[in-house]
Amino acid sequence: MTSPLTHFDAQGQAHMVDVAAKAATHRIAVARGRIEMLPATLALIAGGSAKKGDVLGIARIAGIMAAKKTSDLIPLCHPLAITRVAVEFALLESENAVECTATVETVGPTGVEMEALTAVQIALLTIYDMCKAADRGMCITGVRVLEKHGGKSGSWQVA
């Protein structure tokens, strides 16, 4: 029986998946996550008065940079020619959280789910780093792929 885990060969050894025979198609992935915090910390971010500066602006750049470096961080991830990365934030005042959504696109033989997930995680970690002096109890949660499009398997979305 063949394993559904594509990063292992028939002998169970880790390997990089060969995507040479796969068609280059327009591929999109969207991921989302959030960081929960104290109300005062959210107010610092919202007011732009955090000690280290524009928290969301810097976190956006960190997320974009992370998407571009995903193959350097995830051992079996292919380096991709990313055509677009968008990192957006929503302040969820009633939940004392910042929500991050990353959309990544490419035209190539493999998807960009890992790049979208990496962008979200690093953007949220950057928020933590920039605000930890005010709130060490922040919690990153709910990071997941929401949807992907392109390739042989077509489109998929969270139900």
N, C-alpha and C positions, 0 to 999 in steps of 0.2 A: 504494500500500500504506500502511495506517495504522501508525504507530509504536506499539509496545507501551509506550513511555514516555509516560505520561499527562500529564506536566507540560509537554509541548510541543504547540503547536497545529499545524494543517496546514501552516503556513509555517515551522515549526521554531522559533517564538518561545516563550520560557518563559511559562507562565500558571498561575494557580491553577485547579485542577480544579473544575468546577461540580458540586456534590453536591446541588443543590436537588431533583432528581428522585429521589434515592436514598431508600429507606425508612429511617426511624429504627429501628434494632434495638439490642439489648443486645450490646455489643462488648467483647471482652476480648483483651488481648495480654500475653504473658509474655516477658521478655527476661532474659538472664543474661550475666555476664562475670566476670572475676577480675583480681585484682592480685597478682602474685608478688613476694616480698620475702625479705629475709634472715630466718633463724630468730629472731634477736634482735628484729627489728622486729615480727614476728608475736607474740612473747611480750609486747612492750610493749602491743600492742593487746589481747591476751587478758587481760592483767593489769589493764587500765584505768589503766596508769601512764604513758601517753604524756604528754609535757610539756604539750600543748595540751588535755588532758582526754579525755572520752569520745568516742573516735574514731568508733566505729560509730553511736553515738546522733546525733552531728552529721552524719555521712555519710547517715544515714537521712533526716533532715530536709532535707538538701541535695537528695537524690534526689526526694523528694516535691515540693519547690519547683520543681525542674527540670522534672518532668513537667507541672506547671501552666503553665510558661513556654515550652514547646516551640515554640509558634507565634511567639514573639518571637525565637527563635534560628534556626529553619529557615525560610528565606524563603517557601516556597510551602505551608507546613503550615497547615491550618485551625485557628483557635482552637476549642477544644472545651470543653464542659461535662463535665468529668471527674467521675465519681461515686465513684471509689475509686482510691487508689494505695497499694500495700503494697510496702515495700522491706525485704528480708530478707538477712541475712548468714550465711554458714557459714565457720567457721575450718577450713581444710584443713591441719592441722598436718603431715601426711606430705608435703605438696606445698609448704609454706611460702607459702601463699596465702590470700586472703580471697575468697570467692565472693559475688557480689551477684546477687540475683534480684528483679526488679521486675514487679509485676502491676498493670496499669492497666485500668480499666473506664469505660465511658460508655454512654449510650443516645443514639444519634445516627446521622447519615448517612455517617459515615466512621470508619475504624478508629483504634486507639490504639497501633499498633506504634511510631511515632516517639516517642510519649510514654514508652513502656516503655524503649526504647533510650536515650533522653536521661536518664531517671532512673538507669539503670545507669551510664552514662558519668560523669555528674556525681557520683554517690555514690563511684565509684572514684577520680575526680580529687580529691575531698575527702579521701579516705584518703591519697592521695599527698601532698597539701598539708600535712596534719596530721603526717605522718611523715617528710617529706623531710629534716629535719635529722638523722634517724637513718639514713636509707637513700635516697640519691639514685638508686640503680639499680633501684628498683621498676619493674615492667613490667605495664601493663594489656593484657590479651589476651582473645581468645575472645568478644568481645561480639557477641551475635546474638539474633534473635528465636527463641524456642523453640516458641511456639504462638500462634495467634490464632483467635478464634471470633466469629461474627456476620457480618451482611451477606450480600450476594448470593453471595459465594464460599464462605460457610460456614466450616467449621473446617479448620485446617491445623496440622500439627506437624512438627517436625524428625523425620526418619525414624530 
